[in-house]
Amino acid sequence: MLSGFRKLADYQNGKFTLLMPYEPNRTKHYGVYLIVFGSGYSFYVGVSSNLRKRVQQHYWGMKGKYHCLPLVQKAFNKYNSFGIYALNESNDTAYEDDFIRILRPPLNTDYVSDKKLKYNELKAASEKLGVSLSSLLEENRTVRFVEDRQVNNFIALIKQGGELYSASSIAEARDVLDKLESVK
């Protein structure tokens, strides 16, 4: 599910790699980002007006064991690896709340505002994630972000109820989700 997003940074085997070009600190680079830890079940969604600076702040906070978000620090301590991805980059404000509502990240504890989601934004997010729109809104689902580091292939694990389904392509994941929807 991560193949459609630009990777901003990576931390593996004690090595931090920043994959963003240099930008002066005063450069505005708005965006919503996703931090994915270890197995992919632990993730956090954030927003920043300076993505490069914020990505570095996350790294230094976690590495120094003083991250401002205790759940993020706990996930780093547990997995000791993470990737950071851009969910939405723009020169305007990016709507973190929309992605929090859609993805329900387990490491976000803040309340989401009452701003209504727009259909076009939801549809665009579902297409970028490679899943059907209705699957994003399903209450009994679990999201896991997985990246195959050796060949960068797509892998998706879909859990509904007590059943676990896997897919090795976006098309296959859509087929699985469509089949699950038709069973309802």
N, C-alpha and C positions, 0 to 999 in steps of 0.2 A: 504494500500500500504506500510505500514511501517513494517509489520510482518517479512519481509525478511532481515531487517537490525538490527544490534546490537545497542541497546540503550546505549548511553554513559552517559547521565545525564538527569535529570528531574527537573523542577521547577513548583510546584503547591501549591496553598494556602499558599504562603510565605515561603515554605520549598524547599531548594535546595538539591537534592540527586545526588551525583556523583557515577555512577555505574561502574566505571573503577577501576581496581586494582592499588595499589600504584606503581609508577615508579619514580625512581630518576630523577631530573630535566634534567640531561644530557643524559638521555636515548632517543634515536631516535625512535619515533613511528609515522611514516608517515601515513597520511590518508586524505581522503576527507570526510567532514562531512556535515550534514544537520541540520539546526536549524529550527524547526517548531513552529510557534506561534499560540495560540488560536484556531481559527476555521480551521486552516490547509491551508488557502489560502495564508497566509504570511509566506514565508520561505526564507532562505538564505543558500547558498552553500559556503563552505570555505575549505581551505587546510592547513595543518600544518605538521611540522616535529616532533612535540611533542604534540600529541592530548590531553593528559591529561592536560598539562599546558595551552593549548589554550582554552579548554573547561572552565577551571577555570577563565581565563582572560575574556572570554565572560560574564560569570556570574557576576563577580565583577564589570566589566564595566557597565553592564545593571543595576545591583542593586544600584551602586553608582551614576547612572544617568550621567556617563561620557564616555559611550561607544564610540569608535573611528568611528563607522559607524552610522550616524544619522538615517538612515531608520531602522536599527536594534533596536536602542534605542527607536524610535517612536513605533515600533511594540510591544516591551516589555512594554512600558508605557500604550499602549492601551489594551493589553490582559493580562498582568501580569502573564503569564504562557508560558512555552515552553518545548520542548523536543529536545535533540540533539542525532543524529543517525550517525553511521559510514556508509558511502556509499561505501568506498573502503579503506581497510587497507593493507598496504604492507611495506616492508623494502626499497623499491625503491621509486621513485617519483610517486605520484598519480596525475592524470590529472584532476584538478578542471575544466578546460575549457570544457572538454567533458561533465561533468555533468551540467554545466551551459548551454551549447548548448542544451542538451537534455531536461532539466527540466524548463529552462527559469525562474529562481527564481525572483520574483518581487522585492526582497530586494537587489539583486546584481546590481550594477550600473557600474562596471568596464567593459571595452571592452574586448572581448574574442579574443585570438590570431587567426591567420589564419591556425593553425595546423589542418590538416584534420582528421576527425573521422574515425577510423578503423571499418570495418563491424563487426568483432568479438567482439570488445568492446561495440558497440551499441547493438548487439544481446544479450550479457551477461547482459547489463544494462536493456534491455527490459524484459528479463526473471526474473531478480531479482525484478523488479517492478511489474511483473505479468501482463504486457500489451504487445500488439503486437508491433513489430518493426515499422510498418508504422504509428501506432498511436502516437509514440514518435516524429515523424517527421511532423505530421499534424500541419499546421499553425494555424487553428482556433480551438484550444482546450484549456481547462483550467485544471490545475493540482491542486488537493487538497489532502493533506496528512491527514488521519484520523486514530486514534487509539481508540478502545473501551477499556477503562481502566478497566472495571469491569470483562470482560471475555477474553480480548485480542483477540477478533475475528477480522477478516479482514473486512473492509468496504471501498468501493470505490465509489466516485461520479464522473461521467464523464459528462462533458458539451460539447456539440457540437452545434454550432449555438445557437438557443434559447432553445434547449431541454436539460433537465437534466435527467441522467440515474443513477441508483444506483445498486450496486452488493454487495452481502454478502460473496463472496468467490472469490479467484483468478480465478477459472474456470469460474464462472459466469461473472466476469469482462471481461475475454477474449472473451466469447460468445457475450457480448454486443458490444465490440470493433469490433469483426469480422462481426457482423450484420451491424454495422455502416459503415464499409469499403465496404461491399457488396452493399450497397445502392448507393454509389457514382457512 
